[in-house]
Amino acid sequence: MKNTVCEVQVSNRLGLHARPAMMLVQEANRFASSIAIRKDRTTVDCRSILDLLTIAAPQGTTLQLIISGSDAEEAAAAITGIFDNKFGEE
């Protein structure tokens, strides 16, 4: 089982609100790996929109992706791509 940890930054103007959170949930559900997001000392499941919204991540926030499983590298590339694309908002 592979483990991948990487940092992403919330760079869209509105931050991690409901629509971007839903995009992350949908993408996370495509993979078998466990996908979590950590902000400071809080770690949440990337498959839960409510968990994602509780971390309150405005523009400029740095988050850690913690991915564990057989397709961890592919999941990391897909999730970081969503952040890099600013959730398609800009």
DRENKOLDO-80986 format. One record per residue: x, y, z of N, C-alpha, C, CB in turn. Coordinates in Angstrom, 2 decimals, m for minus. Glycine has a CB too. Layout:
% residues N
<site n_X="X" n_Y="Y" n_Z="Z" ca_X="X" ca_Y="Y" ca_Z="Z" c_X="X" c_Y="Y" c_Z="Z" cb_X="X" cb_Y="Y" cb_Z="Z"/>
...
//
This chain:
% residues 90
<site n_X="0.85" n_Y="m1.18" n_Z="0.00" ca_X="0.00" ca_Y="0.00" ca_Z="0.00" c_X="0.89" c_Y="1.24" c_Z="0.00" cb_X="m0.96" cb_Y="0.00" cb_Z="1.23"/>
<site n_X="0.57" n_Y="2.18" n_Z="m0.85" ca_X="1.36" ca_Y="3.39" ca_Z="m0.98" c_X="0.75" c_Y="4.52" c_Z="m0.15" cb_X="1.47" cb_Y="3.81" cb_Z="m2.44"/>
<site n_X="1.62" n_Y="5.36" n_Z="0.39" ca_X="1.19" ca_Y="6.55" ca_Z="1.11" c_X="1.77" c_Y="7.77" c_Z="0.41" cb_X="1.64" cb_Y="6.50" cb_Z="2.61"/>
<site n_X="0.94" n_Y="8.77" n_Z="0.22" ca_X="1.38" ca_Y="10.00" ca_Z="m0.41" c_X="0.91" c_Y="11.17" c_Z="0.44" cb_X="0.83" cb_Y="10.11" cb_Z="m1.85"/>
<site n_X="1.83" n_Y="12.09" n_Z="0.72" ca_X="1.49" ca_Y="13.32" ca_Z="1.43" c_X="2.00" c_Y="14.47" c_Z="0.58" cb_X="2.11" cb_Y="13.36" cb_Z="2.89"/>
<site n_X="1.12" n_Y="15.44" n_Z="0.31" ca_X="1.55" ca_Y="16.61" ca_Z="m0.46" c_X="0.77" c_Y="17.83" c_Z="0.00" cb_X="1.36" cb_Y="16.37" cb_Z="m1.98"/>
<site n_X="1.33" n_Y="18.99" n_Z="m0.29" ca_X="0.67" ca_Y="20.24" ca_Z="0.08" c_X="m0.02" c_Y="20.85" c_Z="m1.12" cb_X="1.68" cb_Y="21.22" cb_Z="0.67"/>
<site n_X="m1.17" n_Y="21.45" n_Z="m0.86" ca_X="m1.92" ca_Y="22.19" ca_Z="m1.88" c_X="m2.30" c_Y="23.53" c_Z="m1.28" cb_X="m3.20" cb_Y="21.39" cb_Z="m2.35"/>
<site n_X="m2.55" n_Y="24.48" n_Z="m2.14" ca_X="m2.97" ca_Y="25.80" ca_Z="m1.66" c_X="m4.31" c_Y="26.15" c_Z="m2.27" cb_X="m1.91" cb_Y="26.89" cb_Z="m2.00"/>
<site n_X="m5.18" n_Y="26.70" n_Z="m1.43" ca_X="m6.48" ca_Y="27.18" ca_Z="m1.90" c_X="m6.21" c_Y="28.54" c_Z="m2.55" cb_X="m7.54" cb_Y="27.28" cb_Z="m0.71"/>
<site n_X="m6.30" n_Y="28.59" n_Z="m3.86" ca_X="m5.93" ca_Y="29.83" ca_Z="m4.56" c_X="m7.10" c_Y="30.53" c_Z="m5.23" cb_X="m4.88" cb_Y="29.52" cb_Z="m5.59"/>
<site n_X="m8.26" n_Y="29.91" n_Z="m5.24" ca_X="m9.43" ca_Y="30.60" ca_Z="m5.80" c_X="m9.91" c_Y="31.67" c_Z="m4.82" cb_X="m10.57" cb_Y="29.60" cb_Z="m6.13"/>
<site n_X="m10.50" n_Y="32.72" n_Z="m5.35" ca_X="m10.87" ca_Y="33.89" ca_Z="m4.57" c_X="m11.85" c_Y="33.59" c_Z="m3.43" cb_X="m11.48" cb_Y="34.93" cb_Z="m5.47"/>
<site n_X="m12.79" n_Y="32.68" n_Z="m3.66" ca_X="m13.83" ca_Y="32.40" ca_Z="m2.66" c_X="m13.46" c_Y="31.31" c_Z="m1.64" cb_X="m15.09" cb_Y="32.00" cb_Z="m3.35"/>
<site n_X="m12.29" n_Y="30.70" n_Z="m1.82" ca_X="m11.87" ca_Y="29.67" ca_Z="m0.88" c_X="m12.62" c_Y="28.36" c_Z="m1.07" cb_X="m12.06" cb_Y="30.16" cb_Z="0.52"/>
<site n_X="m12.50" n_Y="27.49" n_Z="m0.08" ca_X="m13.11" ca_Y="26.16" ca_Z="m0.15" c_X="m14.55" c_Y="26.25" c_Z="0.33" cb_X="m12.31" cb_Y="25.13" cb_Z="0.69"/>
<site n_X="m15.46" n_Y="26.61" n_Z="m0.57" ca_X="m16.88" ca_Y="26.70" ca_Z="m0.25" c_X="m17.59" c_Y="25.46" c_Z="m0.80" cb_X="m17.51" cb_Y="28.00" cb_Z="m0.83"/>
<site n_X="m18.90" n_Y="25.46" n_Z="m0.84" ca_X="m19.67" ca_Y="24.25" ca_Z="m1.14" c_X="m19.37" c_Y="23.64" c_Z="m2.51" cb_X="m21.13" cb_Y="24.57" cb_Z="m1.06"/>
<site n_X="m19.29" n_Y="24.45" n_Z="m3.56" ca_X="m19.07" ca_Y="23.88" ca_Z="m4.90" c_X="m17.69" c_Y="23.22" c_Z="m5.02" cb_X="m19.21" cb_Y="24.96" cb_Z="m5.97"/>
<site n_X="m16.60" n_Y="23.89" n_Z="m4.61" ca_X="m15.31" ca_Y="23.21" ca_Z="m4.65" c_X="m15.26" c_Y="21.97" c_Z="m3.75" cb_X="m14.21" cb_Y="24.17" cb_Z="m4.25"/>
<site n_X="m15.91" n_Y="22.04" n_Z="m2.60" ca_X="m15.93" ca_Y="20.88" ca_Z="m1.70" c_X="m16.61" c_Y="19.70" c_Z="m2.39" cb_X="m16.66" cb_Y="21.23" cb_Z="m0.38"/>
<site n_X="m17.70" n_Y="19.97" n_Z="m3.11" ca_X="m18.39" ca_Y="18.90" ca_Z="m3.82" c_X="m17.52" c_Y="18.33" c_Z="m4.92" cb_X="m19.71" cb_Y="19.42" cb_Z="m4.41"/>
<site n_X="m16.75" n_Y="19.17" n_Z="m5.60" ca_X="m15.82" ca_Y="18.69" ca_Z="m6.63" c_X="m14.80" c_Y="17.74" c_Z="m6.01" cb_X="m15.11" cb_Y="19.88" cb_Z="m7.32"/>
<site n_X="m14.29" n_Y="18.08" n_Z="m4.84" ca_X="m13.31" ca_Y="17.23" ca_Z="m4.17" c_X="m13.93" c_Y="15.89" c_Z="m3.76" cb_X="m12.74" cb_Y="17.93" cb_Z="m2.93"/>
<site n_X="m15.15" n_Y="15.93" n_Z="m3.24" ca_X="m15.84" ca_Y="14.69" ca_Z="m2.84" c_X="m16.04" c_Y="13.79" c_Z="m4.06" cb_X="m17.20" cb_Y="15.02" cb_Z="m2.19"/>
<site n_X="m16.51" n_Y="14.36" n_Z="m5.16" ca_X="m16.75" ca_Y="13.57" ca_Z="m6.36" c_X="m15.45" c_Y="12.95" c_Z="m6.88" cb_X="m17.38" cb_Y="14.43" cb_Z="m7.45"/>
<site n_X="m14.38" n_Y="13.72" n_Z="m6.88" ca_X="m13.09" ca_Y="13.20" ca_Z="m7.35" c_X="m12.56" c_Y="12.13" c_Z="m6.40" cb_X="m12.07" cb_Y="14.34" cb_Z="m7.49"/>
<site n_X="m12.66" n_Y="12.36" n_Z="m5.10" ca_X="m12.16" ca_Y="11.39" ca_Z="m4.12" c_X="m12.88" c_Y="10.06" c_Z="m4.25" cb_X="m12.34" cb_Y="11.93" cb_Z="m2.69"/>
<site n_X="m14.16" n_Y="10.10" n_Z="m4.58" ca_X="m14.95" ca_Y="8.87" ca_Z="m4.70" c_X="m14.58" c_Y="8.03" c_Z="m5.92" cb_X="m16.41" cb_Y="9.21" cb_Z="m4.76"/>
<site n_X="m13.77" n_Y="8.57" n_Z="m6.81" ca_X="m13.31" ca_Y="7.81" ca_Z="m7.98" c_X="m12.18" c_Y="6.85" c_Z="m7.62" cb_X="m12.85" cb_Y="8.77" cb_Z="m9.08"/>
<site n_X="m11.60" n_Y="7.00" n_Z="m6.44" ca_X="m10.42" ca_Y="6.23" ca_Z="m6.06" c_X="m10.68" c_Y="5.31" c_Z="m4.89" cb_X="m9.27" cb_Y="7.17" cb_Z="m5.74"/>
<site n_X="m9.92" n_Y="4.22" n_Z="m4.84" ca_X="m10.03" ca_Y="3.27" ca_Z="m3.73" c_X="m9.28" c_Y="3.76" c_Z="m2.50" cb_X="m9.49" cb_Y="1.90" cb_Z="m4.16"/>
<site n_X="m8.28" n_Y="4.60" n_Z="m2.70" ca_X="m7.45" ca_Y="5.08" ca_Z="m1.60" c_X="m8.23" c_Y="5.91" c_Z="m0.59" cb_X="m6.30" cb_Y="5.90" cb_Z="m2.13"/>
<site n_X="m7.72" n_Y="5.90" n_Z="0.63" ca_X="m8.22" ca_Y="6.78" ca_Z="1.68" c_X="m7.63" c_Y="8.17" c_Z="1.42" cb_X="m7.85" cb_Y="6.25" cb_Z="3.12"/>
<site n_X="m8.47" n_Y="9.20" n_Z="1.40" ca_X="m8.00" ca_Y="10.55" ca_Z="1.10" c_X="m8.47" c_Y="11.48" c_Z="2.22" cb_X="m8.53" cb_Y="11.04" cb_Z="m0.29"/>
<site n_X="m7.51" n_Y="12.11" n_Z="2.87" ca_X="m7.82" ca_Y="13.05" ca_Z="3.95" c_X="m7.15" c_Y="14.38" c_Z="3.65" cb_X="m7.36" cb_Y="12.49" cb_Z="5.33"/>
<site n_X="m7.71" n_Y="15.43" n_Z="4.21" ca_X="m7.13" ca_Y="16.77" ca_Z="4.10" c_X="m6.90" c_Y="17.30" c_Z="5.50" cb_X="m8.06" cb_Y="17.72" cb_Z="3.27"/>
<site n_X="m5.70" n_Y="17.83" n_Z="5.72" ca_X="m5.34" ca_Y="18.36" ca_Z="7.04" c_X="m5.10" c_Y="19.86" c_Z="6.95" cb_X="m4.07" cb_Y="17.64" cb_Z="7.60"/>
<site n_X="m5.70" n_Y="20.57" n_Z="7.91" ca_X="m5.43" ca_Y="22.00" ca_Z="8.09" c_X="m5.05" c_Y="22.18" c_Z="9.55" cb_X="m6.67" cb_Y="22.91" cb_Z="7.69"/>
<site n_X="m3.84" n_Y="22.65" n_Z="9.78" ca_X="m3.33" ca_Y="22.79" ca_Z="11.14" c_X="m3.40" c_Y="21.43" c_Z="11.85" cb_X="m4.13" cb_Y="23.88" cb_Z="11.93"/>
<site n_X="m4.20" n_Y="21.33" n_Z="12.89" ca_X="m4.30" ca_Y="20.07" ca_Z="13.63" c_X="m5.57" c_Y="19.29" c_Z="13.32" cb_X="m4.24" cb_Y="20.34" cb_Z="15.12"/>
<site n_X="m6.35" n_Y="19.78" n_Z="12.36" ca_X="m7.61" ca_Y="19.13" ca_Z="12.01" c_X="m7.45" c_Y="18.34" c_Z="10.72" cb_X="m8.74" cb_Y="20.18" cb_Z="11.87"/>
<site n_X="m7.84" n_Y="17.07" n_Z="10.77" ca_X="m7.81" ca_Y="16.21" ca_Z="9.58" c_X="m9.23" c_Y="15.75" c_Z="9.29" cb_X="m6.85" cb_Y="14.99" cb_Z="9.79"/>
<site n_X="m9.65" n_Y="15.92" n_Z="8.02" ca_X="m11.01" ca_Y="15.55" ca_Z="7.63" c_X="m10.99" c_Y="14.60" c_Z="6.44" cb_X="m11.84" cb_Y="16.81" cb_Z="7.30"/>
<site n_X="m12.06" n_Y="13.86" n_Z="6.29" ca_X="m12.24" ca_Y="12.92" ca_Z="5.19" c_X="m12.62" c_Y="13.70" c_Z="3.93" cb_X="m13.31" cb_Y="11.86" cb_Z="5.54"/>
<site n_X="m11.91" n_Y="13.45" n_Z="2.85" ca_X="m12.18" ca_Y="14.16" ca_Z="1.59" c_X="m13.46" c_Y="13.66" c_Z="0.92" cb_X="m10.99" cb_Y="13.99" cb_Z="0.64"/>
<site n_X="m14.08" n_Y="12.63" n_Z="1.46" ca_X="m15.34" ca_Y="12.11" ca_Z="0.90" c_X="m16.56" c_Y="12.70" c_Z="1.59" cb_X="m15.37" cb_Y="10.60" cb_Z="1.00"/>
<site n_X="m16.34" n_Y="13.62" n_Z="2.53" ca_X="m17.44" ca_Y="14.22" ca_Z="3.28" c_X="m17.49" c_Y="15.72" c_Z="3.05" cb_X="m17.31" cb_Y="13.90" cb_Z="4.78"/>
<site n_X="m18.52" n_Y="16.18" n_Z="2.38" ca_X="m18.64" ca_Y="17.61" ca_Z="2.11" c_X="m18.75" c_Y="18.41" c_Z="3.40" cb_X="m19.85" cb_Y="17.88" cb_Z="1.21"/>
<site n_X="m19.45" n_Y="17.88" n_Z="4.38" ca_X="m19.58" ca_Y="18.59" ca_Z="5.65" c_X="m18.24" c_Y="18.71" c_Z="6.36" cb_X="m20.59" cb_Y="17.88" cb_Z="6.56"/>
<site n_X="m17.47" n_Y="17.63" n_Z="6.34" ca_X="m16.13" ca_Y="17.68" ca_Z="6.95" c_X="m15.27" c_Y="18.73" c_Z="6.26" cb_X="m15.44" cb_Y="16.30" cb_Z="6.88"/>
<site n_X="m15.30" n_Y="18.75" n_Z="4.93" ca_X="m14.49" ca_Y="19.71" ca_Z="4.19" c_X="m14.87" c_Y="21.15" c_Z="4.51" cb_X="m14.62" cb_Y="19.47" cb_Z="2.69"/>
<site n_X="m16.16" n_Y="21.41" n_Z="4.65" ca_X="m16.61" ca_Y="22.77" ca_Z="4.94" c_X="m16.25" c_Y="23.22" c_Z="6.35" cb_X="m18.11" cb_Y="22.87" cb_Z="4.74"/>
<site n_X="m16.08" n_Y="22.27" n_Z="7.27" ca_X="m15.76" ca_Y="22.64" ca_Z="8.65" c_X="m14.34" c_Y="23.15" c_Z="8.81" cb_X="m15.98" cb_Y="21.46" cb_Z="9.56"/>
<site n_X="m13.45" n_Y="22.88" n_Z="7.86" ca_X="m12.06" ca_Y="23.32" ca_Z="8.05" c_X="m11.85" c_Y="24.79" c_Z="7.69" cb_X="m11.12" cb_Y="22.46" cb_Z="7.23"/>
<site n_X="m12.87" n_Y="25.44" n_Z="7.14" ca_X="m12.82" ca_Y="26.88" ca_Z="6.85" c_X="m11.50" c_Y="27.27" c_Z="6.20" cb_X="m13.02" cb_Y="27.68" cb_Z="8.13"/>
<site n_X="m11.40" n_Y="27.03" n_Z="4.90" ca_X="m10.16" ca_Y="27.28" ca_Z="4.17" c_X="m10.34" c_Y="28.41" c_Z="3.16" cb_X="m9.68" cb_Y="26.01" cb_Z="3.46"/>
<site n_X="m10.09" n_Y="29.65" n_Z="3.57" ca_X="m10.19" ca_Y="30.77" ca_Z="2.63" c_X="m9.01" c_Y="30.79" c_Z="1.66" cb_X="m10.27" cb_Y="32.10" cb_Z="3.39"/>
<site n_X="m9.07" n_Y="31.70" n_Z="0.71" ca_X="m7.98" ca_Y="31.85" ca_Z="m0.25" c_X="m6.65" c_Y="32.03" c_Z="0.48" cb_X="m8.25" cb_Y="33.06" cb_Z="m1.18"/>
<site n_X="m5.62" n_Y="31.34" n_Z="m0.02" ca_X="m4.30" ca_Y="31.43" ca_Z="0.59" c_X="m3.99" c_Y="30.35" c_Z="1.60" cb_X="m4.14" cb_Y="32.75" cb_Z="1.23"/>
<site n_X="m4.97" n_Y="29.57" n_Z="2.00" ca_X="m4.76" ca_Y="28.51" ca_Z="2.98" c_X="m3.96" c_Y="27.37" c_Z="2.36" cb_X="m6.12" cb_Y="27.99" cb_Z="3.51"/>
<site n_X="m2.96" n_Y="26.89" n_Z="3.10" ca_X="m2.20" ca_Y="25.72" ca_Z="2.68" c_X="m2.75" c_Y="24.51" c_Z="3.42" cb_X="m0.67" cb_Y="25.90" cb_Z="2.96"/>
<site n_X="m3.04" n_Y="23.46" n_Z="2.67" ca_X="m3.59" ca_Y="22.22" ca_Z="3.21" c_X="m2.67" c_Y="21.07" c_Z="2.86" cb_X="m5.02" cb_Y="21.97" cb_Z="2.68"/>
<site n_X="m2.73" n_Y="20.01" n_Z="3.65" ca_X="m1.99" ca_Y="18.79" ca_Z="3.35" c_X="m2.96" c_Y="17.72" c_Z="2.88" cb_X="m1.20" cb_Y="18.30" cb_Z="4.58"/>
<site n_X="m2.62" n_Y="17.06" n_Z="1.79" ca_X="m3.35" ca_Y="15.88" ca_Z="1.35" c_X="m2.64" c_Y="14.67" c_Z="1.91" cb_X="m3.46" cb_Y="15.81" cb_Z="m0.21"/>
<site n_X="m3.39" n_Y="13.77" n_Z="2.51" ca_X="m2.83" ca_Y="12.54" ca_Z="3.06" c_X="m3.60" c_Y="11.40" c_Z="2.39" cb_X="m2.93" cb_Y="12.48" cb_Z="4.64"/>
<site n_X="m2.90" n_Y="10.69" n_Z="1.52" ca_X="m3.57" ca_Y="9.67" ca_Z="0.70" c_X="m2.87" c_Y="8.34" c_Z="0.90" cb_X="m3.57" cb_Y="10.07" cb_Z="m0.80"/>
<site n_X="m3.66" n_Y="7.31" n_Z="1.17" ca_X="m3.12" ca_Y="5.99" ca_Z="1.43" c_X="m3.93" c_Y="4.95" c_Z="0.66" cb_X="m3.13" cb_Y="5.68" cb_Z="2.95"/>
<site n_X="m3.23" n_Y="4.15" n_Z="m0.14" ca_X="m3.92" ca_Y="3.10" ca_Z="m0.87" c_X="m3.21" c_Y="2.74" c_Z="m2.16" cb_X="m5.32" cb_Y="3.52" cb_Z="m1.17"/>
<site n_X="m3.78" n_Y="1.80" n_Z="m2.86" ca_X="m3.14" ca_Y="1.26" ca_Z="m4.06" c_X="m3.06" c_Y="2.27" c_Z="m5.20" cb_X="m3.89" cb_Y="0.05" cb_Z="m4.53"/>
<site n_X="m3.98" n_Y="3.23" n_Z="m5.23" ca_X="m3.97" ca_Y="4.23" ca_Z="m6.31" c_X="m3.68" c_Y="5.63" c_Z="m5.76" cb_X="m5.32" cb_Y="4.22" cb_Z="m7.06"/>
<site n_X="m2.84" n_Y="5.68" n_Z="m4.72" ca_X="m2.56" ca_Y="6.95" ca_Z="m4.03" c_X="m1.94" c_Y="7.99" c_Z="m4.96" cb_X="m1.62" cb_Y="6.71" cb_Z="m2.86"/>
<site n_X="m1.01" n_Y="7.58" n_Z="m5.80" ca_X="m0.34" ca_Y="8.54" ca_Z="m6.68" c_X="m1.32" c_Y="9.15" c_Z="m7.68" cb_X="0.82" cb_Y="7.87" cb_Z="m7.42"/>
<site n_X="m2.17" n_Y="8.32" n_Z="m8.25" ca_X="m3.17" ca_Y="8.82" ca_Z="m9.20" c_X="m4.17" c_Y="9.74" c_Z="m8.51" cb_X="m3.91" cb_Y="7.64" cb_Z="m9.87"/>
<site n_X="m4.58" n_Y="9.37" n_Z="m7.30" ca_X="m5.51" ca_Y="10.21" ca_Z="m6.55" c_X="m4.87" c_Y="11.55" c_Z="m6.21" cb_X="m5.97" cb_Y="9.49" cb_Z="m5.26"/>
<site n_X="m3.60" n_Y="11.53" n_Z="m5.80" ca_X="m2.90" ca_Y="12.77" ca_Z="m5.47" c_X="m2.83" c_Y="13.69" c_Z="m6.68" cb_X="m1.49" cb_Y="12.48" cb_Z="m4.95"/>
<site n_X="m2.52" n_Y="13.13" n_Z="m7.85" ca_X="m2.44" ca_Y="13.93" ca_Z="m9.07" c_X="m3.79" c_Y="14.55" c_Z="m9.41" cb_X="m1.93" cb_Y="13.08" cb_Z="m10.24"/>
<site n_X="m4.86" n_Y="13.78" n_Z="m9.26" ca_X="m6.19" ca_Y="14.27" ca_Z="m9.60" c_X="m6.64" c_Y="15.37" c_Z="m8.63" cb_X="m7.20" cb_Y="13.12" cb_Z="m9.59"/>
<site n_X="m6.45" n_Y="15.16" n_Z="m7.34" ca_X="m6.89" ca_Y="16.13" ca_Z="m6.34" c_X="m6.05" c_Y="17.42" c_Z="m6.43" cb_X="m6.79" cb_Y="15.53" cb_Z="m4.92"/>
<site n_X="m4.74" n_Y="17.29" n_Z="m6.55" ca_X="m3.91" ca_Y="18.49" ca_Z="m6.67" c_X="m4.25" c_Y="19.25" c_Z="m7.95" cb_X="m2.42" cb_Y="18.13" cb_Z="m6.65"/>
<site n_X="m4.63" n_Y="18.54" n_Z="m8.99" ca_X="m5.02" ca_Y="19.19" ca_Z="m10.24" c_X="m6.24" c_Y="20.09" c_Z="m10.06" cb_X="m5.31" cb_Y="18.15" cb_Z="m11.30"/>
<site n_X="m7.17" n_Y="19.65" n_Z="m9.23" ca_X="m8.37" ca_Y="20.46" ca_Z="m8.95" c_X="m7.96" c_Y="21.76" c_Z="m8.24" cb_X="m9.39" cb_Y="19.66" cb_Z="m8.08"/>
<site n_X="m7.07" n_Y="21.65" n_Z="m7.26" ca_X="m6.59" ca_Y="22.85" ca_Z="m6.56" c_X="m5.82" c_Y="23.76" c_Z="m7.52" cb_X="m5.70" cb_Y="22.45" cb_Z="m5.36"/>
<site n_X="m4.95" n_Y="23.16" n_Z="m8.33" ca_X="m4.15" ca_Y="23.93" ca_Z="m9.29" c_X="m5.01" c_Y="24.69" c_Z="m10.29" cb_X="m3.20" cb_Y="23.02" cb_Z="m10.02"/>
<site n_X="m6.16" n_Y="24.10" n_Z="m10.64" ca_X="m7.08" ca_Y="24.69" ca_Z="m11.59" c_X="m8.04" c_Y="25.69" c_Z="m10.91" cb_X="m7.88" cb_Y="23.60" cb_Z="m12.27"/>
<site n_X="m7.80" n_Y="25.99" n_Z="m9.64" ca_X="m8.63" ca_Y="26.91" ca_Z="m8.86" c_X="m10.12" c_Y="26.52" c_Z="m8.91" cb_X="m8.46" cb_Y="28.35" cb_Z="m9.39"/>
<site n_X="m10.37" n_Y="25.22" n_Z="m8.92" ca_X="m11.73" ca_Y="24.68" ca_Z="m8.92" c_X="m12.54" c_Y="25.14" c_Z="m10.13" cb_X="m12.45" cb_Y="25.08" cb_Z="m7.65"/>
<site n_X="m11.84" n_Y="25.54" n_Z="m11.20" ca_X="m12.51" ca_Y="25.99" ca_Z="m12.40" c_X="m13.22" c_Y="27.33" c_Z="m12.26" cb_X="m13.48" cb_Y="24.97" cb_Z="m12.84"/>
<site n_X="m12.88" n_Y="28.07" n_Z="m11.21" ca_X="m13.61" ca_Y="29.31" ca_Z="m10.92" c_X="m12.96" c_Y="30.55" c_Z="m11.52" cb_X="m13.74" cb_Y="29.50" cb_Z="m9.43"/>
<site n_X="m11.69" n_Y="30.47" n_Z="m11.91" ca_X="m11.03" ca_Y="31.68" ca_Z="m12.40" c_X="m10.30" c_Y="31.40" c_Z="m13.70" cb_X="m10.04" cb_Y="32.22" cb_Z="m11.36"/>
//
